[in-house]
Amino acid sequence: MAHVAEWKKEEVNELKGLIESAEVVGIVNLLNIPARQLQEMRKTLAGKATIRLSKINLMKLALEDCDAEKANITGLSDFMEGQPALVCTDMNPFRLYKILEDSKTSAPAKAGATAPEDIVVPAGDTGFPPGPFLGDLQQIGVPAKIDKGKIVVSKDTVVVEAGEEVSKQVAAALTRMDIKPMEVGMDLKAVYEEGSIFKADVLAIDEEETIADIQTAFTKAFNLSVFSAFPTSQTISTIISTAHTKAYNVAIEAAIPTDKTSDMLIALANAKMLALAGELSSDAIDDEIANKLANVAVAAAPVVEEAEEEEEEEVEEEEDKSEETAALGLGALFG
């Protein structure tokens, strides 16, 4: 049986204790992160998360030892690449991902690095005077020329496509132009929480879109609860208010007098009485009713005139809308 160094046992035990004490455990890749930036990230995460760099085999052993208490956590071993490290925290995975992404900074491209996305040299004045740099740009495929005493790039040019390796010449040119196409920071690979492992792409959500989706879902659930009269703490007041309105309308339609409907029923009865009286000859009604009918006619006259004016305006608006719709239709047909 091979002898295992004591420090390795102690390291595994420390890693195990760290893993077991955290609600969320993640794997990050620290490859190519400058020491200074790593220290800044540690400060940013101080009190929120612990980063622990160790040998890959020892981290895998620690995960295996924790599998009994944290089911499926050994699955994190599949995401150890580059220079992996453990990040242990009680933050939810989405917040952890956002903090790590926000902490990333732009950096110059180094020869041999892989472009994370298309690297573009933008069109415009480079600020450099005529000289050897013009030839350097042309050698890497950038259309450049001299204009008004400066080296000018004629058009936006992709010098390295996503996934391709950055050459020495391209790296040098980009650095001189202060173009920093690389992102440096902790690259979160996967996160474990309560028996589940989440890949980084699952955690990369659009916050505004997610909030909008949640609001829409809440509105639909709220409406369903109200329309089906299924009471909850959020909908009970609306359900009661809706039921009250329906009961009130039923009482009015059925002419059922209550302390809430009596005034409205009397007003409706009075209106019906006046409407009926208006159909009769003047000899069939008394002076009191005649005066009421006269007052109603005077009050209604301006309203009728306003209604006629509104109808004319609506007709004109509809004609304008029809013309606009027709114009849009022609525009769609003929581009």
Order of alpha helices (4+ residues) and beta strands (2+ residues): alpha-beta-alpha-beta-alpha-beta-alpha-beta-beta-beta-alpha-beta-beta-beta-alpha-beta-beta-beta-alpha-alpha-alpha-alpha-alpha
